[in-house]
């Protein structure tokens, strides 16, 4: 396949859902003009992550159905531009709320709906309904099909998230995000890409959005190559649409010859990992995600 051009829409939310939808449509058009094959938005771009700081009874006026105007309009936009998209929203479903990303293929079809599994239960996210698992889809793009999964922000802090996606065949993991991307969190993403031999593309909100600092990134998953650096994009803190070019054919070849991922695992020895935690959970009053 062609090299996959991934656009990261490191943009601030505008307030109301209508304005955010307008901004998302404009971002899709700009990304297509840049030659992108897929665009990724920050976490809950339909309303902005800060909405969760409101009282829970206020969330309903910002929430969207995955069959509603927000996702439907961006699906139509994706089809018209031959552009795949990772559309993020505060989802309302049967009276509950989820932190959701919907993957739309270049034909405007819904390929995957993923709700955040690891909600931040020490913060307002404790009132969200958790997702029930990780899925992978064959995402059609103008560059070809890519086996794609998603994590959302805090999910990246659990190695099991990316591991489960890799075991289902994921070549690309898209990560909508809303938090400070400092050296340790960037290192988490680098580690997830290295140990699973997957390309990981993360889109964060820019400077000026509370508790965010930009630094959206793409790690291509190939540590043992000529220059030895998997980081093919690291944005600054400013607003913008940042484009990375990921060589998926090279990654597929790499996965056939290198020893990470599923090559030498011993899952019979890992049963403890799948057991529910029995340790007490201590959280600092100022704990961040």
N, C-alpha and C positions, 0 to 999 in steps of 0.2 A: 504494500500500500504506500501511498504518498506519506511523507512526513506529516504528522498531525499537528496542526497549528491551533494552540489552546490560548484563548483570550480570557484574562482574569479581569473582571469588572470591579476594580477597587474604587468604589464610588460611595458617597454618602447617601443615606436615604433622605427623602424630601418631606416626610411627614405623612400625609394622607395616602391611602392606597392608590387613588387615581393618579397622583403625581408620581408615585414610585413606579407605577405601571408605565407611565409615559417615559420616565427616565430609563426603565429597563428596555423598552422598545427602541429608544434612541441608541442605547448601548449595543443592542444586537445589530443595528444597522451600521454603527461605527466599526464593530468587530468584523462584520462581513466585508466592509470596505478595506479593512486591513488584511483580508485574506484568511481570516480565522475559519476553522472547521467546527469549533465548539466554543461556547462562552459559559463561564462559571460566575455566579453571583455570590456575594457574602451571605452569611447566615440570616435567614428571615428577611430578605430584602423587600418583600411585599409591604412591610410596615416598619422595618428597622428593629433591631434586637432590643432597643431601649423600651419598646412597648411593654416588655415583661416587667418593667419597674412600676407600671400602673397596677391598680387593684385588679384582681382577677376578674371581677364582674365587668370591667371595662374592656377586657380582651376581645369580647365577641364582636365589637364594632370594627375591629381591625382584622379579624380572622377571615380566611377564605376557604371555600371548598376546592378540592383539586379539580372539580368539574366546573368551577366558577369562572367569572370573567377574566381574572388575572392569569390563570394558567391557560385558559382557552385562547386569549389574545396572544400570549407569547408563543403558543403552539402554532397559531396562524402565521405569526411573524417569522418563526423558525422555518416553516415550510416555504414562505415566500422568499427567504434569503438562502435556502439550502444550507441552513446552519443548525447544528445540534445545540442544546442548551440545558444547563443545570439550573432550574428555576426554584427559588427558595421562598418559603412562605410560613406564616403562622396558620396552620391548618385547623379548621373546625370540622370535627367529625362526630356526629351523633352526640352533640353536647359536650364533647371533650375537645382538648386542644393539643396539637402536636407540632413539633419543630421539624419541618418536612422539606425535603428536596425532591423534585420531580425531574427525571431525565427525559428530555424530549429529543427525538431523533430528527435528522435533517428533512424528513418528510412531514414533520409536525405531529408524529405519533408519540404517545406516551410509552416509553420503554421501561421505566422503573419508577416506583414511588418508594421512598425511604424515609421513615420517621426516626429521629435521633434516639438511639438505644440508651446511651449513657447520659441521661439528663443530669444537670447539676443540682442534686438534691439538697445542697447546702445553700441554695439561692432560690430565686423566684421560679426557676425551672422545675422545682419540686411539684408544682401544680400542673405540669404538663403530663400527658400520657406518653409513656415510653413506647418506642418501637419494639417489635417482637423478634427482630432478626435482621441479618444482613443478606442482601441479594445482589446478583450480578446479571447484567443484560448484555445482549449483543447490540451495541449501540451503532446505528447506521449514521455515518458521517459522509460528507462529500469526499473525504480521503479514503473511505473504506470502513468496514466494520471493526469495532474495537470492543473487547470484553471489558465492561466498565461497571464499577461499583461506587458506593459513596460512603463517606463518614461525615459527621458534622462536629466540628470544634472539639469538645471534650472527648469524643470517641477516640481521637488520635492518641490520647494518653493511656489507652489500654491496648497493648500489643495484640490482644486477641482479635480486635476489630479488623485490622489489616490482614492478619493471618487467615481468618475465616474467609475474607474476600479472595485472597490468593488461592486458597484451597478450592474455591469455586471457579477458578480460572481467570480471575481479574488480571488484566494487563495495565489498566488505568484506574486509579482511585481519585475521585473528585471530592474536595474537602471545603465546603462553605464554612466560614469562620467568623468569629466576633470576639476577639480578645487581643491582648498585647503579644505580638509574635517576637519574643526575645530569643536569646541564643539557645535556651533549653528547649523551648517548644519547637524551634526550627530543627534542633538536633533530634527531637522525637520523630519529626517527619522524615529526616534523612535516614534515621535508623529503620523506620517502617519500610522505606523504599529499598534500602540495602538488603535487609534480611528477607524480604519477600520478592525481590527482583520485580518490582512494579513501579510504574510511573505514578507519582503523586503530585496533583496540582491543587494548591490551596489558595482560596481567595478570601481576603480579609477586608474589613473596612479601613479607610485611610485615617491619618491624623485628623483630629477635630471631632471625630466620633468618640464619645466617651469610652474610655478603657480600650481603645484600639489604636494601632500605630502603622497600619499598612503592612509592608514587607510580605506581600503575597509571594508565593514561591512555586517553583516546579522542580522536582527531583526526578531524573529520568530512570532511576533504578539500576543503572549500570556502573558499578563501582570500579570494575576491573577493565578499564578502557584506556586509551592512549593518554588522556589528560588526567584521569583518575578522579574527576570531580563530578558528582551526580547533579549538582545544582546548576541547572541551565537557565533559571530565572530567579532573581530576587529583586522585587520592586523596592522603591524607596517609600517614604511615608505619604507621599502626595496622592491626590486623586488622579485617576487615569485608567485607561484600558491597556493592559500589559500583555504582550504576545510572546509565547514560547513555541519553539518548534521541536517536537519530540519525534525521534526516529523509531517508530514502532517496529519496523522490520528488523532493525538492529537489536532492539530489546527482545524480540522473539527468538532471534538467533542466539543471543546471550543466554536466555533462559534454558536453552537446550544444552549448553556446554558448561554452565557454572554450578556451584554446589550449594547455593542458598535455597530459599523457598522450601519446596517439599522433598528435596533430594535425599537427605539423611535423617529425617525426623524419626522419633521413636514414640509415637503417640500412646502406646500402651503404658508408658511411664508418666504420662501427664494427667492422670485421672484427677488428681487433687485440684488441678486448675479449674475443672468444670464443677466443683462443689461450691455451694453457697458459702460465703464468708461467715465465720463465726467470731471474728475479732471485733472488738468495739471500734466504732468510728469516732475519731476526735477531729473536730473542725475548728480552726481558729476563727474568731469573730470576724476578722478581715479577710477570710479565705477568698482567693480568686479562683476562677475556673482553671 
